[in-house]
Amino acid sequence: MVSITCRPISAEEHLAFIEARGSASFLQTPAWAKVKPEWRGESVGFFDDAELTGVGLILYRQLPKLRRYLAYLPEGPVLDWARGDVADHLRALVAHAKRSRAFAVRIGPAEVHRRWRADTIKSAIADDAVTRLGDVTPDETSLVGTRTINQLLHGGWVTDSTGEGFAAGQPMFNFQLPLRHGDGSQKTEQDLLKGMNQLWRRNIKKADKAGVTVRRGDRADLAVFHRVYLETAERDGFTGRSLGYFETMWDALNAEAPDRMSVYLAEHEGDLVAATTFVRVGEHAWYSYGASTNAKREVRGSNAVQWRMIRDANEAGCAVYDLRGIVEGVGADDPEIGLIQFKVGTGGEAVAYTGEWDYPINGVLYRAFDLYMKRR
């Protein structure tokens, strides 16, 4: 008899599990529900009889005019994906979502499936015959990740490899900088600098010589960050988020844990030249949003602010500094190739998670919602 059940838990129970585990995506913390008011949030726990074996933040998005919901767990649920009863946990999740009037469940296991080290990525970029990172043999493939994908396929879950499914998704490909050696010991600043490419090391020195200073700001500095962020959005052609969004994010995350979210400001002779936001949950730190001015780009404020965040994450004992999403394209004409080249200069690695997966509980409503989101 299957003993795994899924039911609501308190935010305190949810957070305590994450803290005991050491880390989880900040998108799976109870506080993240407060950042997404257009979704209804619920903390759930998985139980093997009385033992709490996993947690999740479910965000419910209602269908227009119907009391039916998409149940979405961004970069979750928080499980040990190496367990032998993962399929039972997923069945319990679907059963709970069905009781909550969900027409579909979407999950995104934060389980790394493939890794490509910096040298491999550089070779792929230099090879005119290669246009997608996924076409390159990874340096490492996780058995747990492969088994998770197979369990999802056999359990009736579906995935959209084109990335064109309804717009709730998180990136499959991310860039991460490991902050520990293989034996688990923390890297030194010299280790980290040695791992960077020559251009990064030169730009860090250039920023320092030019007199760029980097400081951690407070909540009031979000407005300063936001001005540069909107300048970046206009330059790079994307729609920026409101200042209110960042203030809500700050208030929610820092109310849950002091200093969970920070803002960093790189300044040169009194002028702001770059600014970023930073999030940390246990042993995992993220560079979440970044911005730079059109002026004074030659003083390399972006490198300086990144170097400060990397050092702070390392000093805090983090295992990973996460530079978040990258696209899969590595062709010379790919519009995002510059971003990949910037991140790969840190000496880190590209990772592919197992991807986002859907379980359609009601096929008709699932297809209708997908069509609705594509037309928005």
Secondary structure, 3 states (H helix, E strand, C coil): CCCEEEEECCHHHHHHHHHHHCCCCHHHCCCHHHHCCCCEEEEEEEEECCEEEEEEEEEEEECCCCCCEEEEECCCCECCCCCCCHHHHHHHHHHHHHHCCEEEEEECCCCEEEEEEHHHHHHHHHCCCCCEHHHCCCCEECHHHHHHHHHHHHCCCECCCCCCCCCCCCCCEEEEEECECCCCCECCHHHHHHHCCHHHHHHHHHHHHHCCEEEECCHHHHHHHHHHHHHHHHHHCCCCCCHHHHHHHHHHHHHHCCCCEEEEEEEECCEEEEEEEEEEECCEEEEEEEEECCCCHHHCHHHHHHHHHHHHHHHCCCCEEEEEECCCECCCCCCCHHHHHHHHCCCCEEEEECCCEEEECCHHHHHHHHHHHHHC
